[in-house]
């Protein structure tokens, strides 16, 4: 766990995610509906739960960089699928931007 956190921090610090913050919010919502809604509450104002967290609670408690990192590298013992094998970098940016937009919606 410590190694994964260290690698993630190093990747974020050196700009390993080149297009961080340039996604498409509407495309991110569509991706969330297709890939995330089976487990997460993806709606604006969703219940503040933790297992799995609603997107509204993720937006309230995590930075955009942390959200992107968790999409790329889910916690080792979580049930979240390996999204890095499903989504493109642009998809991850769009999904991140959608999640971040939920904080502003409240």
N, C-alpha and C positions, 0 to 999 in steps of 0.2 A: 504494500500500500504506500509506504513511504517513497519507494523508488518511482512508482507511477506518479505520485504528486510532484516529485522532483523533476521528472521528465516533462510533465505537463507544464510546470512553471518555466522550465528552460525553453520549451517550444514556444510558449506565449511570449517570453521575453525576447527571443531572437526573431520574432515575426514569422514563425512557421505557418501561420494562418494568414496568408497575404491579403485577403479581401475582407477582413473582419468588419464589420459595420456597413457593408454595402450590399445588403440583400433587398428583397422585395417582400414587404409585409403581407400582401395578398397571396403571393406564392407561398409564403411561409405558413399562412393559415391553411391553405389547401394541402400542403405537406403534413401539417399537424393532423388534419382530419383523416388523411390517408394512413399515416404511420404511427400516430401517437394517441389518438382519441380512444382506442380500445382500453388503455390503462389510465391515462391522464385526463383530468378535466381541463379542456383547452379553451374554455369560454372566458371572455372578460368577466371579472368579478367572481370567478370560480371559487369554490370553498377552499379555505386555507387548510389544506390537509398535507400530510407528510408522506404517506405510503400508498402509491407514489404521489409525489407532490403535484398539486394543480399548477398549471402554467402561471396563474396569477400569483401564487406563493413563490414560485421560482423567480418571477419578475421582481417581486418585492424584496427578496433576500439575496439575490446573486447579481453580480455585474455581468455585462455582455460577454466579457472574456471568460468568466467562470461558466456561463451557460454554454458557450461554444466548446469549451474544454470538456464539459460533461457530455455533450452530444458526441464529440469525437471519441472520448475515453470514459465510458460509463464506469462507475465504481465497480471494482472487481467482483464483488459478491451480490450485485444487484440483479434484478430480473430484466433489466433493460437490454434489448438486443444490441448487437454491435452496429450502431448506425453508420459508422464509417465505411461499412461494407455495402450500405444501401444508398446513402446520400452522396451527392457531389459536394465539393467545397461551396459552390454557389447555393445549393440547397440548404446547407448548414447555416450560411449567412442569412438566408431568407427566414429560416426557422427561428434563428436567434433574434432577428429583428421583430418577428411576430411576437415572440415571448416578451421581449423588452417593451413592445408597444402596449402590452397589457397593464404595465405599471402606470403609464400615462393615462390609460382609460379609466382609472378609478378616481 
